[in-house]
Amino acid sequence: MMKVEYINPFVEASFSVMEMVLGNRPIKGNLAMQPATFTSQQCNVVCGVTGQVQGQVIYGMSLQVADKIATTMLGQPIKVFDQLAASAIAELGNMISGNAMSKLSDAGFICDITPPTIIRGTNVKISTLSIPAIVIPITLEQGELSITVGLQGRK
């Protein structure tokens, strides 16, 4: 069973980081459970979590939303999702995950994140460990994205 103590740091971190970096207040949709950590989005930032809490967090969005977020972050229009856009999106995932790690640490969980990996393309399904996941849908001015959190305490 996924603990709420693992989810809340990512919800809080995503809201504070997105508001700061993108300049608009995210709106959280209804959380959903899924039996494993997977996504079928076109553009995904995957961050691994290691330590006392382990698993994966996937920030998924359409390429169109990724372009809009990268445009906002870089202050210049993105015409094609290139290396610069990918690095901006990866950095957003990294900032949220890093912020969440601080919150987990404050709660007494010692853990770390792996460098973010960008996976993109249509009909790509990413599935990770068979850890049940919580999907947090988020709406921004730039569009919709989902954060899939699949974490468990180390046995």
N, C-alpha and C positions, 0 to 999 in steps of 0.2 A: 504493500500500500504506500503510495506516495504521500509524503508528509507535507502539510501546508507550509511548514518552516522552510522547505526547499523551494516552493513556488513563489511565495510572497517577495523574496528578495529580487527575483527576476521581474515581477510585475512592477514593483516600486522603482527598480533601476531603469527599466525600459521607459517608464513614464517620465522620470526626471531627466534622463539622458536625451530622449526624443524631444522633450519640450525645450531643453537648452540648445540642442544642436539644430533642430528643424524649425524652431520658433512657433510651434503650434501644439495645443493640448491634445494628446491622444485620447480616444474614447475606447474604453474596454468593452468588448462584446461578452457574450456568455461563454464561460469556460466549458470545455468538453473533455471527457476522458476518452482515451483510445488505448487499446490493449498493448500497443508497442509504439516506440518512437519512430514515426515516419512522416514524410511530407511528399506531396506531389506538385509543389510549387515550381515555377520556372527558374527562380533565382533563390538560392539558399546560402546562408552563412551558417556553418556548422562549427560549434565550439564544444570541445570535450571538457569535462570536469573530472578532476582526479583528487584523491585524498579521502577524507572522512565521508564526503559525499561524492558520488561518482555517477557518470552517465553522459548524456549529451543534451545540448540545447540547440535547436534549429530555428533560425530567423528566416522565414520564407515569405516570398512575395512574387508578383508577376514581374516580368522584365520592365514593363511600363512603369510600375511603381518604383522599381529599383532605379530607373533612369531619373524619375522625378526627385527621389530622395538624394541621389548623387548630385543632381543639378542644384538642389538647395544647399547641400553640404559644401560643394565646390564653388558655388557662386557663379557658375557658367553653365550654359545649356549643354546637356549630354545628348548627342545625336545618335550615337551607337554605343552600346554597352561595351566599353573598352577596358583596358587595364586600370586606367585612372578611376573610372566609375566603380570597377570591382574593388579597388583598394579603399574607396570611400565607404562602400557598403560593408566591407569586411571590418573597417575601423569602427563603424557604428555598432556592429555585433560585438566587437572587442570591448568597446567602451561600456556597453550595457553589461556584458559578462563580467568585466573587471569590477564594475560598481556593485554587481550582485555578489561577487566574491567577498568584497569588503563587508557587505551586510551579513553574509553567512559567517564570516570570521567574527563579527560583532556578536553573533548569536552562539559562538563557541564551536563552530565547525571549521576545521582547518582543511582548506582545499585550494586548488589552483585550476587555471584554465589552460587549455592547449591553444596554440595560435589558431586563429580562425581560418577555415577552409571555405572557399566559394565553390559551389556546385551549381551549374546552370544548364538549362536546356529544357525542351518540352518532353513530356512523357518520361522524365527521370523520376524514379521513386527511390528515395533514400530511406533505408530502414536501418536502425541500429539495434542495440541490445533489446532483448525482449522485456525491457522495463516498461511498465505502463506509463503513459505520458498524459500530461495535461496540455491542451491546446488553448492558447490565449489569443483570441482574435482582437486586432487593434485597428481602429480607423483613424487615419491622419488626413490632413488636407491633401497630401500626396497620394492617398489611396489606402488600400487595406493590406495588412500583413498579418502573419500569424507567428506566434512564438510557441514552439513545441518544447516542453520541458520534460525530459525523461531522466529523473535522478533517483538514486537510492543511497541509503547509508551503507558504508562498507561493512561487510559481515565479519 
